[in-house]
Amino acid sequence: MTVRHRRLGGPWRRWCVPVLPVLLLLSPLLVLALVGGLVACRIHRISATGALWTAGRLFSALPGARFEIEDGEMAVLVSVR
């Protein structure tokens, strides 16, 4: 994933973020988020299998996505490869 950041009139700064090491580093939090999501599905009577399937489809669609945000003095561009 590449993140580009620019302040008003300044140069673009680019950061390349490796996704796999970040996921491995945050895996304990991901397990807690998964358990919390399953509990929320149970409370709201939503199919947990359907919710996991939809989340998987969402994450599989991310490669090639590009998000651009411009607000006054700052601009951010995130592209997932």
MORA-V716113 format. One record per residue. N is the residue number from 1. RES is the residue in three letters. PSI is psi in whole degrees, 0 to 359 (none if undefined). NEAR is the number of other ideal C-beta (glycine too) atoms within 12 Angstrom. Layout:
n->N res->RES psi->PSI near->NEAR
n->N res->RES psi->PSI near->NEAR
//
This chain:
n->1 res->MET psi->139 near->24
n->2 res->THR psi->133 near->21
n->3 res->VAL psi->126 near->25
n->4 res->ARG psi->140 near->25
n->5 res->HIS psi->138 near->21
n->6 res->ARG psi->134 near->21
n->7 res->ARG psi->165 near->16
n->8 res->LEU psi->122 near->12
n->9 res->GLY psi->358 near->9
n->10 res->GLY psi->173 near->12
n->11 res->PRO psi->159 near->11
n->12 res->TRP psi->138 near->16
n->13 res->ARG psi->134 near->16
n->14 res->ARG psi->134 near->16
n->15 res->TRP psi->130 near->16
n->16 res->CYS psi->121 near->16
n->17 res->VAL psi->114 near->18
n->18 res->PRO psi->122 near->14
n->19 res->VAL psi->316 near->19
n->20 res->LEU psi->312 near->11
n->21 res->PRO psi->325 near->12
n->22 res->VAL psi->318 near->16
n->23 res->LEU psi->319 near->16
n->24 res->LEU psi->321 near->12
n->25 res->LEU psi->323 near->13
n->26 res->LEU psi->8 near->15
n->27 res->SER psi->323 near->14
n->28 res->PRO psi->322 near->12
n->29 res->LEU psi->327 near->14
n->30 res->LEU psi->324 near->17
n->31 res->VAL psi->317 near->13
n->32 res->LEU psi->321 near->13
n->33 res->ALA psi->322 near->15
n->34 res->LEU psi->315 near->20
n->35 res->VAL psi->317 near->15
n->36 res->GLY psi->320 near->16
n->37 res->GLY psi->320 near->21
n->38 res->LEU psi->321 near->20
n->39 res->VAL psi->318 near->15
n->40 res->ALA psi->322 near->15
n->41 res->CYS psi->319 near->21
n->42 res->ARG psi->317 near->14
n->43 res->ILE psi->317 near->11
n->44 res->HIS psi->6 near->12
n->45 res->ARG psi->49 near->10
n->46 res->ILE psi->143 near->18
n->47 res->SER psi->119 near->13
n->48 res->ALA psi->324 near->21
n->49 res->THR psi->316 near->12
n->50 res->GLY psi->320 near->14
n->51 res->ALA psi->318 near->22
n->52 res->LEU psi->320 near->17
n->53 res->TRP psi->315 near->15
n->54 res->THR psi->319 near->17
n->55 res->ALA psi->319 near->21
n->56 res->GLY psi->319 near->14
n->57 res->ARG psi->322 near->12
n->58 res->LEU psi->313 near->14
n->59 res->PHE psi->329 near->16
n->60 res->SER psi->340 near->13
n->61 res->ALA psi->353 near->12
n->62 res->LEU psi->321 near->18
n->63 res->PRO psi->130 near->13
n->64 res->GLY psi->353 near->11
n->65 res->ALA psi->149 near->17
n->66 res->ARG psi->125 near->17
n->67 res->PHE psi->126 near->17
n->68 res->GLU psi->130 near->16
n->69 res->ILE psi->125 near->15
n->70 res->GLU psi->126 near->15
n->71 res->ASP psi->103 near->11
n->72 res->GLY psi->253 near->9
n->73 res->GLU psi->353 near->12
n->74 res->MET psi->146 near->18
n->75 res->ALA psi->139 near->22
n->76 res->VAL psi->135 near->22
n->77 res->LEU psi->124 near->22
n->78 res->VAL psi->124 near->22
n->79 res->SER psi->131 near->20
n->80 res->VAL psi->127 near->20
n->81 res->ARG psi->none near->15
//
